[in-house]
Amino acid sequence: MSGSGFTEAGLEKIRTEVRAAVADGRIAGAVGLVSRHGEIAFLEAFGMQDREAGIPATPDTIFHIASMTKPVTSVAAMILVEEGKLDLDAPVEAYLPEFWGVKVLERDGDGWKEVAPRRPMTIRHLFTHTAGLCYGWFGEDRADQIMWERGVGKDNKTVAEFTAKLAKLPLKHHPGEVWEYSYATDVLGRVIEAVSGRSLDEFMRTRIFVPLGMKDTSFGVPADKRNRVSVLYKVGKDGKAERTDDWWMAKDPAEKVTYFSGGGGLSSTARDYNAFLQMMVSGGAYPGGRILQAKTVELMGTNQVAGLRVSERTPWIGDRGFGLGLTIYTAAGQRGVCRGWNGATGTSGWFNADRDMTGVFLIHLGVHDYSNRFNGLAHEALAEGRE
């Protein structure tokens, strides 16, 4: 048994299941990490970083973590809240004037009409995906169609350019009434830039990544690290991992990034992202300092959306609700409550304050259930009596 309270048999079960998935081709490669009480109890790479080229995955393989960026952006914004520079309940237009006068699209018989929102879109709404925004990918309502027709999410050089386009479109819902996964965190990233006077990548680098020692986390991948980037795969028709180059995230890593997507732009490693999660599970503290106050982290992990309707198009809210940038869900085996988020590339990261525990599972496979299984196995590996 490790000093952190995991059984070797439980950790071996993780190895066995992931190795089996690699052996039969369901997974090309993955990296898993579990820590407790600040001690990494499990950090292992499986399979291939690039199966076709025969390049093995390593603990330092870099993955595009997609929407796992959202909790990082939310922490960056809460730094400004703590400093008194950002008000959770202020209207978004107070920081981004382009959103002044935004309308809501409503049914009008067989057609549609634009009406004034019942309440202003606030910064809190951006954190909680209740701003009335959408992604346009998941639905067939008129608001989704307009997103596609106008190409709002395409070919933007900067997030400022994106939000200027987005603000000209009607909202899909009245703010504060529906939880729908959306571009809200990208807008929040632009708020951070407007309030701080710095680009989102620079703000995150100086205020989060450098203090936490996250040396391999960035928007885009530097030239000297591109040989460590995992290839993207998808689940094929036969259930096997299939290389893909036609996905929107299959970008040339040499491409210079100028659009800093607070909703999905970061690349990272298991060790780096665990440093972020360890800070969160420690109530905002890290060796040598603090990113946030403990009460702020507690607020971020407290349900903010009780009683709201959840969009049937994006029903991925946790069973305990959604906080400020974090989903809240019951951990496997009822061993406490987890908080975190997953990425569209198949990645996941969570922390369990009840068990002083963190977990990261990085894989490039699109939609799958391996991350949830990894979470469950990690909790099952806790020894009875050592919870």
N, C-alpha and C positions, 0 to 999 in steps of 0.2 A: 504493500500500500504506500502511495506517495504521501509526503508530509502534508499535502493539501487535501487529503481525504478521499482520493479516488482509488478504487481497486484496480489492480493490474488486469484482472479478468475483464473488468468493465471497459478499460481502455483498449484491451486486445480485441474486444468485440467491435469497436469502431474500426480498427485496422482491418479486421476480417471482412466486414461488410464493404468498406470502400475498395479494398483490393479486389474483391469479387466483382464489383461493378466495373473496375478497370479491366479485369481479365476478360470479361465477356463483351467489352466494347461499349457499355452503356455510359461510361465516363472515360474521357481521354486522360485527364489529369486533374488533381485537386490538391489543396493544402488545407489542413485542419489544425486548429489551435484551441486549447482549453486552458484556462488559468483559474486559480482560486487563491484567495488571500494574498494576491500580488505575485504568486509564483506560477510560472508556466509549467503545467503538469503534462501537457501533450502538445507537441508541435511536429507534424510530420507531413511530408510530401508524398503524393501517390501518382503513379503513371507518368504521363508525358506533358510537358509544357507545349511542345509541338510534336504531335504523334507522327506526322508524315515525314518530318525531318529527323526523327529519332532523338529529340532533345528532351531529357528528363525534366520533370518538375522538381523544384527545390524549395526549401522553406522561404527563399528570397525571390521566388518568381513573382513578377508584378502582374496584377490583374486590373482590368478596368472595373471598378466597383460600382459604377452606375449610380443607382439611387441610394446606395449607402453613403453618398455624398450629403444627402439631406440632413441627417443628424449633425454633421460637421457644420454645415451652413447655419443650422439652428443654434448651435453653440456659439458660433461667431456673432450671430445677431443678439444672443442673450448677453454677450460681453458688453455690447453697446447699451442694452437695457440696464445692466448693472451700473454702467457709467453715467446713466441719466441722459443719454443722447438719443434714446429710442424709447417710445412709449407704446406698450403693447396694445392699448386701446385707442390710439390715435388713428385717424383715417390714413390710408395709404397715400392719398393725394397730398397730404401734408409733407411728404418726403419725395414723392414722384408726382409732380403736378400734371403730368400727362393723363393721369387717371381721373382728373376732375371731370365730372359730368358723365361718367360711364353709365350705360343703360343696361337693363336686363331684358333678355329675349323671352317673351311669353306667347303661349298659344292664343290665337284670335280666330275662333271658328276653324276654318280649314287652312288658315294662314298663320302669320306671326306678327307680333308688334313689339316695339321697344318701349319699355316703361322705366320710370325712375326706380332705383332700388329702395326697398323698404327701410334700409339702414345703410350707413356707409360701410364700405369694405375697410376693415381695420388690419393692423399689423398682426394681431392675434389670429385673424382669419387666415392670413398667409401661412402662419405656423401650422395651423390645424387642418388645412385643405378644406376650409369652409368659406373661401373667398368668393365662391360662385364661378370660379374659373374651371377649365377642363383641359385635357390634353388633346382632344380631337381624334385620338387613335381608337378609342374604345366604344364610342357611341355613334348613333345615327341621327341624333337630334339635329335641328337646324344649326345650333351653335357649333356642334362638332364639324358639320359640313362647311361652315364658313371658315373655320380654322384651316381646313384643307384647301378650300378654293382660293384663299388668299395667301397660302404658303407661309403663314406667319412663323412657323417653327423652322423654316428652311433658310439656309444661306445667310445667316446673320453673322456679321463680323464681330459684334460685341453684344453683351447682354443689354446695354442701353438701347441699341438699335432694335433688339427684340421687344423690349417692354414698350417702346414707342409704338410699334406695330400692334402689339397685343392690346394696348389701352384704347385703340380705335374700334375694337370689336365689342359687341354686346356680351354680357355675362350669361352663362348658362343657367345659373340659379341666383336667387336673392342671397346676398352675403349672410352667413350665420345660420342658414337653414338646412343645408345638405352637405354631408361629407362626400366629396368626390376628389379622387386622386388627380392631381393637376400640375400645371406649371407654377403653382403658387410659390414653391421654394426657389425657383429661378427668379421670380419677382422679388422675393425676400433677399436674394443675393444682390440684386440691383439696389435695393434699399440700403444694404450694408455699404455698397460703393458710394452712394449719394451722401450718406450720413458721415462716413469716415473720411471721404475724400481720397480713398485708395482703391485700387482694383481689388476684386475679391481674392484673387490668388495671392497678392501681396499681404492683404489683411490676414488671411488664413496662415500664410507662411510665418509671419512674424508673431502672431498672437496665439497660434495653436501648434503648428508643426515644429518649429524650432524649439519652443519650450518642452514639448513632449518627446523630442528626439525622433520625430517621424521623417527621417531623411529620404525615404523612398516614396513619399506621398506628394502628388502634384497634379496640376492640370496639364496633360500632355506628359510625355516621357523624355527626359534628356537623352542626348545621343549616346552617352557612355553607358546607358542602362537599357537600351532597346533590345539587346540580346537576351534580356530576362523577361520580356513581355509574353504572356501566354496567348496562344492562338485562340480565336473564337470558334466555338462549336455550337451546334444546335441538335435537338433530338430529332433523328430521322424517322421515317415512316415505320421502320422496323424496331424502333426504340433504342437504336444505337447512336452514339455520338458521331455527328457528321460535320466536317469542317465547313465553315460558311464565310464567304467574303462579300456577301450581298446585303448584310445587315447594316443598319445605320451606324452601329457602333464599331463596325469593322473598318476603322480609319487607319490610314498610314500613320504609324507612330512618329514618323519624321515630320508630319504636318505641324506647323507652328500654330499653337492654340492662342486665339485672341478672345474667343467666346468662353467666358468662365461660367459654366453652368452650375449654379448652386444646387440644382436638382439632380444632376447626374454626371458631372464632368471629371471626377477624380479617378486617378489610378493609385494603387497602394499594394502593400504586402500584408500578410497575416500579422507579422510582428508589429508593424506600424499601426495598423488599425486596432490592434489589441491595446497599444499604448493609449489610444483615444478612449477605448472602452474602459480601461483600467482607471483613467481619470474620472470617468463618469461614475463607475461603481464605487469610487473612493470619495464621492460627494464633491467633485470638482478639483480635488487636490492631486498633486503629483510630487515626486521627490524634489524638494527645493522651491515649491511654490503652489499657486492656485491658478486655474483657468477661470473657474466660477465658484461662487459661494455655494455651500451645501443646500441652502434653502432654494436656490435657483435650480439646481439639478432636481431637487424634489418636485418643484413646480413643473418642470419639463416632463417629469414622469407621472404627472397626475392627470387623470382623464378630463379633457376640456370639452368633450362633445356629447355628453350624456343627453339622451332624449332626441337627438337629431336624426333625421332620416339619412340612411347610408345609400348612396347611389348603387343601383343594381348593376351598373356598368363597371364599377370599380369597388367591389365589396371586400377589399383586403384589409379592413380595419381589424385590430386585435379584439379578442373576446372581452377584454377589459377596457376597450376604448382607445383613444388617441390623445396624446399629450401635446406638448409644444415641440413638434418635430420627431416624436417617438411613438411607435405603436406600443400598446400595452397588452400582454397576453399571458395566459397561464402556462407555466412551464410544464414539461412532461413529468408525469408522476406526481403532479400537484406539489412539487418542491419549489414553491415560490413563484414570483411573477417576473417575467422577462420584459425588457424594454430594448428597442432597437429598430432595425429595418433591413430589408433585403434589397438586392439590386437585380435589374432585368437580365443581367448577364449570368445570373444564377448564384451570385455571392450573398453572404449574410453575415451579420454581426449583431451580438446582443450582450446585455449584461443583466445579471440577476442579483440585485442588492440584498435580497433575503438570504442568499447563499454566498455572498461576496465572490461572485463567479462571473467569468466572461467566456464568450465563445466566438470564434471566427471560422467560417467555412468558405473558402474561395475556390470557385470553379467557373469555367466559361462554358455554359451549356444552355443558356436561355431558361425556359420554364421547365421546372422539375421539382421533385420533392426531397431531394437528397439533403438540402440544408435543414429542413424540419426534422428529418431522421437523425442527422448529426446532433442537433440540439437535444433530441430525446435521448440518444445514446449517451451523450455527455452527462445528462442528469441521472440517468440510470447507473452510471459508473460511480456515482457518489456512494461511499460506504454507509450502510445503515448505522445510525448513531453518530455520524460525523457531519450531519447536516448543519 
